[in-house]
């Protein structure tokens, strides 16, 4: 099962890379070939709705803190090397660049500074893990499903 999820996650990352590349080409005024556009439009998996650097999607949200049980370590250092900040830091799939902003209706805005083994994207649903103060707080909020968007970090510098 984990192998299938990894294969799907890799495929989604590849597809997002193509989409970002096409966006980059369009920004530079280069027209992509019809075959590439047709391939992306005919993809059978429901893809996130993307407008420029913004992806509208559903979030599968869980919560974590800097404890051994949640992270396997207790130093509070995120995948990007920075110290996690409760209710600011979040873990997102590797397809979302560090520094991107995640806006979740009813919860607010979070900055992507962390990753996680179960933090994946499946179609239009992104698993997001929000960093909180304590393990008890993480358990209190449990798992939630909410709508929102991801404001991608300015990946190509434009």
Residue pairs with C-beta under 8 A, 6 or more apart in sequence:
5 120
8 120
8 122
9 93
9 94
9 120
9 121
12 45
12 93
12 95
12 121
12 122
12 123
13 93
13 94
13 95
15 40
15 43
15 47
16 95
18 36
18 40
19 40
19 50
20 155
20 156
22 32
22 36
22 37
22 40
23 52
23 156
24 156
25 31
25 32
26 32
27 156
27 158
40 47
45 123
46 123
46 124
47 123
47 124
48 55
48 56
48 57
48 123
48 124
48 126
49 55
49 56
49 57
49 124
50 56
53 151
53 152
53 154
53 155
54 149
54 150
54 151
54 152
55 149
55 150
55 152
56 147
56 148
56 149
57 124
57 125
57 126
57 147
57 148
57 149
57 150
58 124
58 125
58 126
58 145
58 146
58 147
59 102
59 104
59 125
59 126
59 127
59 128
59 144
59 145
59 146
59 147
59 148
60 125
60 126
60 127
60 128
60 143
60 145
61 104
61 107
61 127
61 128
61 129
61 130
61 143
61 144
61 145
61 146
62 127
62 128
62 129
62 130
62 138
62 142
62 143
63 129
63 130
63 131
63 132
63 137
63 138
63 139
63 141
63 142
64 70
64 71
64 91
64 116
64 129
64 130
64 131
64 132
64 138
65 71
65 86
65 131
65 132
65 133
65 134
65 135
65 137
65 138
66 73
66 74
66 75
66 76
66 84
66 131
67 74
67 135
68 74
69 135
70 135
70 138
76 83
76 84
77 83
77 84
78 84
78 89
78 91
78 113
78 114
78 131
79 91
79 98
79 113
79 114
79 115
80 98
80 113
80 114
82 113
84 113
84 114
84 131
85 131
86 131
86 132
86 133
87 108
87 110
87 130
87 131
87 132
87 133
88 110
88 111
88 131
89 110
89 111
89 113
89 114
89 130
89 131
90 102
90 110
90 111
90 112
90 113
90 114
90 128
90 129
90 130
90 131
91 112
91 114
91 115
91 116
91 119
91 128
91 129
91 131
92 100
92 102
92 112
92 114
92 115
92 119
92 126
92 128
92 150
93 115
93 119
93 120
93 121
93 126
93 127
94 115
95 121
96 102
96 112
96 126
96 150
96 152
97 112
97 152
97 153
97 155
98 112
98 113
98 153
99 111
99 112
99 113
99 153
100 111
100 112
100 150
100 151
100 152
100 153
101 109
101 110
101 111
101 112
101 150
101 151
102 109
102 110
102 111
102 112
102 128
102 148
102 149
102 150
102 151
103 109
103 148
103 149
103 150
103 151
104 110
104 128
104 146
104 147
104 148
105 146
105 147
105 148
106 146
107 130
107 146
110 128
110 130
112 153
114 129
114 131
116 129
118 127
118 129
119 127
119 128
119 129
120 127
121 127
126 150
130 141
132 138
132 141
